[in-house]
Structures are given as structure tokens and as C-alpha cells.
Amino acid sequence: MARPGLIMGMLVAGAAALATANVTTAQVSRSVIVTVVSASGAPVANALVCAGSATDRAALGGGQTNASGTFSLSIPAATSGPVLITGGTATAGAAITMPGALGMATLRLPASGGPACPSATQTATAPGQLSAAQVAAVRARAGEPVQPMRGLVGDLGAGQRCFGAAGQNCGDMKDEQSTCNSADRTCQINAGSWQHDESCVRRPDGGMCDGRVGEAVTQFIPGMAQACQGEFNKAVARLGTKFTWKREVDFTIRDTTGVVNHAQYCAPKGTAVDLGLGEQRFCCSGQARPISDAEFDRLDLRTQNVAPRNRIGTCFDPQG
């Protein structure tokens, strides 16, 4: 999970406080789980979802639904009043106005037509699509420096080490911190750190991606929530819970694809995942099952509070 060294230093200390205070991302943002279904009720994968108002539908950010047709929007806690949620495909769209207190929404698409998110809304990048030249083009359009700068995931140039782990460049370089341990070459990983690294490649100007210290507070200001900030919040909130796992990592490998290496960073059997967000894809087997009551009761309180009880699952290996 890429982040400036200074901010990461503060957050490492903050993570310890999170572990004892049962603090979640709700303090800085609230999650709205959006489900997009077709006219017949079938889940729609890769639908573009955004949040904002009628004048700026993507003012609060957006993204794409997973295979289960869901996407978790992170909306600044300071946002007041109703929020307009829009979602759909290239041919059909729908919208719903949500009161500030609600945390789930379902958009049923018509056969065709309807509102749509702006084309500039953050979209996912499929494996193999991104090259260093493309990243440079993105940064140029954004007015950012094109030459590689140490510590920025968006500048893939020579690649990033420990790409997907909670931290930056394995944390063994000056001014770079992480949860990686240079002694045994292990790193802590969770869905948030994984998604944040990949999000920062798509949006090098995103929250906690580009080294701008002041952007850390934009999530508190209505209308200024940044892409990638929600993933960063998720990563920090999950540290110290069963939703974070540890893997032995080769510190010498540099990722130049912009896509986390699933085989090297995936979650082993027994790791907790949010089934409602399709997080079984992070499991090494690609499969997870609902957690049993006995297993849930053995979880610590912070882990139990990461996701609604009926969405908590555990990675399993059908091969045993």
C-alpha cells in the first residue's frame, strides 16, 4: 500500500491505537455498499458506480462492481444531507437518492437508457493492460511529473517492491515505512492494501498515493473525497484483525504491471474475508465459505466488527 514516508510513520503509530480502541473507517468515512442488478434481478459485474449530486454525479468518487455486482463506496463522514448514487453499464443506468444514514443501496437497471456516471469516474484496470508508457501518459494528462520519482506507485518505471503489502517498497529504504519485516522477509497484506496499490496506479493523484501531505485531510471536506482514499482507510482499519494475513515475500521482485501478483500475495486458508464485497478473490484458492457460529465466536471484537455478521467468510481450499 503506497504512502508517503511521513504519513506512514504517523499511521503506523495510529494503527496501534486502532487495535485497542476498536476504531473503524467510520470515523473518517462511511461505507455505502451499492449493488447493481439487471432488470431481471441478476447481479451486474463491472458496472460503473459513482456518488455525488445531480450537478456532479461523481463528486464523492466511484468505481466498478465486482463479480457479485457490488461496490463499496467510501463517503466522507462530514458529508451531510442526501447523496445521489448512480450506476450502470454503457447501455443502461439507474440512480437513487439516499438519506445520509443509510449504508446499502440497490440499483435495478432498465432494459436500456437512464442516467450514467461521468466517463472520468475511476475505473478498474485489467491485468496486463497497463504499461509504464501508459502510466506516464496518465500523469502527463494530470499535470504530474512524468519522470520516475521514488516512492510513487504511479511511477512504475523500475517497478515497486512488495506491491500489494501494507507499506511502501518493503519499508527497508530511507523514509519508507511498512508492515514488512526485513528479518524474516514477511509482509502483512489485506484487501485494503492490495486495492490501494492497484488504485494508485490507475489514479496516481489519488489519496495517499502521490506524496502530498495535505491531501490526508480532504476526506473530511464535503465534495473533496479522493479516489483511493477509501482503500487506504480500509487497509489501516484492518491491520491487527483476522482480515489481514502474512506472506513471505521476495523483497527483490519489482512489480511493473500495476496488478498485484495473486499467487505471491493471496490469502491462505482460514483468512477472514467480506463475502459481500467479493473478497474471496483474494483467497489463494479463489474460494471462501460463510463462517460458522463457532468460528465467529472465537474472533476478537475488532475482527467481528469489520463486516456485517452475515457477510463474514473464511478462505478455504476445496483440495484440503
GISUL-V257316 format. One record per backbone hydrogen bond with DSSP energy under -0.5 kcal/mol. NH is the residue of the N-H (numbers start at 0). CO is the residue of the C=O. Records with the same first field share a line. If there is no record, write none. Layout:
NH->CO, CO
This chain:
7->3
8->4
9->5
10->6
11->7
12->8
13->9
14->10
15->11
16->12
17->13
18->14
19->15, 16
20->16
21->17
22->17
26->23
27->24
28->24
29->74
31->72
32->30, 102
33->31, 70
34->32, 104
35->68
36->34, 106
37->41
40->37
43->35
44->42
45->64
46->43
47->87
48->62
49->85
50->60
51->83
52->55
58->55
59->50
60->57
62->48
64->46
65->69
68->65
70->33
72->31, 70
74->29, 72
76->27
78->75
82->97
83->51
84->82, 95
85->49, 83
86->93
87->47
88->91
92->112
93->86
95->84
97->82, 95
101->98
104->32
106->34
107->105
108->36, 106
112->90
120->117
125->123
128->125
134->130
135->131
136->132
137->133
138->134
139->135
140->136
141->137
142->139
143->138
151->148
152->150, 208
154->151
155->153
158->155
159->254
161->252
162->159
163->161
164->161
165->187
166->164
167->176
168->160
170->167
171->168
175->172
178->165
180->185
181->179
184->180
185->180
186->246
188->244
190->242
193->189
194->190
195->191
196->192
197->193
198->194
199->195
200->196
201->197
202->198
205->202
206->226
208->205
209->205
212->210
214->211
215->212
216->213
217->214
219->216
220->217
221->219
223->220
228->225
231->227
232->228
233->229
234->230
235->231
236->232
237->233
238->234, 235
240->237
243->240
244->188
246->186
248->184
250->248
252->249
254->159
255->253
261->259
264->260
265->261
266->281
269->314
270->267
271->241
272->312
274->272, 310
276->273
277->274
278->273
280->277
281->278
282->279
283->266
285->282
288->313
290->311
295->291
296->292
297->293
298->294, 295
303->299
304->300
305->302
310->307
311->307, 308
312->272
313->288
314->270
315->286
317->315
319->316
